[in-house]
Amino acid sequence: MLITLIRREILDNLMTFRFAAAVFITLLLVIATTVVLIKDYERRLADYNTAVKTHHQQSLEKKTYSDGIFNVDRPPNPLSLFNVGLDKQLGNQVEVYHGFVPTLWDAQMHGSDNPIMNIFSSIDIVFIFEVVLSLLALIFAYDALAGERERGTLRLVLTHAVSRGYILLAKYVSAMMCLLVPLLISMLLAVMLLTTSTSFSLNADDFLRIAGIIFTSIVYLSVFYLIGMLISAMTRRTATALMLSMFVWGFLVLVYPNVILAALTPHDTPETRTASTFSQIEQLWEEFDREHKQYLKNDAVPGESPGFNMGWVGSSTRRFTKNAATLKYSYQNTFRIEKLNERSEPKVPHVQSYYQFLVPLTLNTANQTWLLRKPALEEIFVKPALVDRILLKLSPVGMYDAATQAWAGTDLFGIEDFFSAAQRYRQTVIDYFYDKKAFASRQWFAADKGAVDWSTLPQFFFQKSDVGINAKRALPDVSLLLTINVVLFVVIFLIFVKSEV
Amino acid sequence: MIWHIAKRELYDNLHSLRFALTTILLLGLMLTNAVVHIKEHPIRTQKYNASVTESLNVLRDRANNLYELAREGPGLLHKKPSALHFCAEGGEPFLSDVVGGAFLWSTSSGLKGFWRLDYPSATPNLTNIRPNITKVDWVFIICYALSLIALLFTFDSISGEREHGTLRLMLANPIPRHTVLIGKFLGALISINIPFTLAVLMNLLVISMSTAVQLDGTAWGRLGIILFIAVLYISLFLALGLLVSARVSQSAVSLVTLLLIWVTFVIFVPSTLASITGGFSSPMSRDEFRKRRDELYSERWKRYDDYLFEVFEPSKIIQFKGKHVTEEAAEQERLSEEHLMQQVRQVKFARATTQISPAAISQHLFESLAGTGFERYLQFLENTKSYAQQFRAFIIDADRGDPESLHIIGIREGMSQKPVSSEAIPKFEDTLSLSKDFNTAAIELLLLGMFFIVLLSGAYLAFVRVEV
């Protein structure tokens, strides 16, 4: 019986104009967008490759250990095609230096992008589904029950020995099958376009992530279909159901996400928190400065760092970099002697012991700064952003967006993964220095007896997080969407069972 | 007779669900918009005023010495925020609101150069981790929400009557068809304008009651034009609704068609098409810009070194140094401007192609009339450019007034070191000019009007040929 019902409904839906239009428009938009996005991705990838090459070149030119400031680059995410998230918006290049813990707030941007082009909002595949498929789901659903009731066919069907649950289920299954056609075909085409482009290298994990995105899309689609069905079950006339559906759609998709953030979020950053943390950090560095000066004062050999009255040719920097807004405070002390005067040779062991004192002190202070900075950054920047996202999740659109971002790895956590990798790389560099006993070595500051050989230093490599982790991040939202599905279905069932025909 | 039909339509609509929902939705949106604006605008103005004062202080400090002033320049130049920001946000977070200066500083030769404009090339706000949202401005309310509502008001106005059979009844009377069509159009226009006017009035009431935002005469004039464009834009979508409704026989089909047209033209065309056509041209990249800058720099220094190698007369050297720094400044400024202008051209082209969508046209119109967005940004750049010329002319003029000076601009030995009165120095003030805005707006307004006429006559032709 159920099969018969489903077959009837599917045939009914397939022959309609709305079905043809749905397939046509989804395919058109998805293909157009995919082509644009693939081109965009290729450009970003080329920029990334150039940046990696230049930075590698630069790192080979560092002649002393103290010169070891490395730039690491974040590769563009191929799945940003599906949901761009924060992938294009945040910095994609960060400096790794032993005296500073890099974060998202210290990143720079490489690339040839025209920054003014950002005034056009960027569109991805998930956005198309968000807007178009939800609209189509409602268009398929609004007359599912109200229409049959109006025409009187519902009464006819119910005269047979069919349970009402079956009718609902048949309607749901068949409409979903019809809605899946545009969704799956367009996804398939998008993936096909991806695989034909040579610059995309997708592995098995990426396909699992795409499967996750498709699954989430289906669940999202089903939520909107059920919302439409609920409206259809509650109203007597199709015209009313249609109006209500359209306004509900406009509210959930267009109005709510934009209004809620504009209206509710506070615009002032917690300035007192920023100021107090920054003054604490400043104290740390003042202490550092004091100890530094103390050391220089007690020093047996006269002369200031870095020169120590030696006769040398080369370059050096000594500078504090501060930014109160992002709580950045770092000290750079690089020194490169290309040629050293013969007479200054006796002073070399002395400079060695100076750096043996200074570098661990810098490291220690940098780590302590990080201990203060990390919770402050979390509180000042991350917490409000997470609150914003929770507010957005009160609409299924927000949940869908968050879940697909998590699958694609373009959400905040996905981007932070890169910066954790950069922080780990800093640790690797420090370990490497310890390994080579670099702080006490002559090559820390002098390259006159041969430059540092960096070939044994491990290269930076950013591995995207595991699919399991993506799934774990997406799970709360996906399960919320599933719960909404179940609740909506139960409510519709209850209303439909009780309603008079 | 037209009024009779319009009145009937109006009464029909007033009792409908869509009318009630529209009223609630528009009121909610417009009030949010007003509240957000009176909360945010004072912060923006305050920030602008603070930075302008800071720039002025910097200028006053530098007035002690004409040479230093010529070298260090007038400080940062700031873009003035528009009081009509609530009408169109215009992607302002992505556009820089400040233009700085730079000067050559060569430590090896001890030569310091002449001030020049330095356009920003960095991407602003790399650390913004908050979710991206569209601001609830009038562009959003009118171009997005209200256009959808306009379609919902007219999608069944002809096909619905045909389905019910009332169209046959009406046309049985001796009424020409165009009267019916115009009557229906006017009825829908009036009924959609009732909640819209109400919402706009509430919005403006809240904004004008608050002491934080002062709107002057021109601002009200601009608002008037914006409202006129809004009504034209709504009419356009009503005409589109009538056209489709007359063409198809079922209301459901009409609605689906209209919604798909709406999604394509209102949501996708303005951004996707811009991305596509933006890809046609590739402006100078940042790396390329840096490379060319360094090339120019080293070329000029090579010439400098060559000259100093051959010539020994101090007077000639001083002349040459002056020429060196002023030409260097002009050259670098030209390059910086070219870099920016290539980017601007790309955006301009992309914007021009999006004009096939009425939503994009009216968004541009709103932006240029509200004094925000891309056109405003260009105007600001133009202002800074003419100010830079004015500033340089002042420096030369002031230097001429000093008899002890050698009148060689740009280097310490050749210029007056005397203080100048800080009142005499031209100060940068960013201005908005309505006539300039309106010139750019006129063509787009014409285009919007053409769209409307085409759609309305299309609706008429479709309706005349319709078989009842």
Interface residues (C-beta under 8 A of the other chain):
Chain A: F17 R18 A21 I25 L28 L29 A32 T33 V36 K39 D40 T50 L86 Q89 L90 G91 L104 W105 A107 Q108 M109 G111 S112 D113 N114 P115 I116 M117 N118 I119 F120 S121 S122 I123 I128 V131 V132 L135 I139 D143 A239 T240 L242 M243 L244 M246 F247 G250 F251 L254 V255 P257 N258 V259 L261 A262 A263 H267 T326 F381 V382 P384 A385 D388 R389 L392 L412 I415
Chain B: S16 L17 R18 L21 L25 G28 L29 T32 V35 V36 K39 E40 I43 G90 G91 F94 L95 S121 A122 T123 P124 L126 T127 N128 I129 R130 P131 N132 I133 T134 K135 V136 F140 Y144 A145 L148 L152 D156 A252 V253 L255 V256 T257 L259 L260 V263 T264 I267 F268 P270 S271 T272 A274 S275 I276 G278 G279 S282 P283 S285 R286 D287 E288 Q343 V344 Q346 V347 A350 G373 F374 Y377
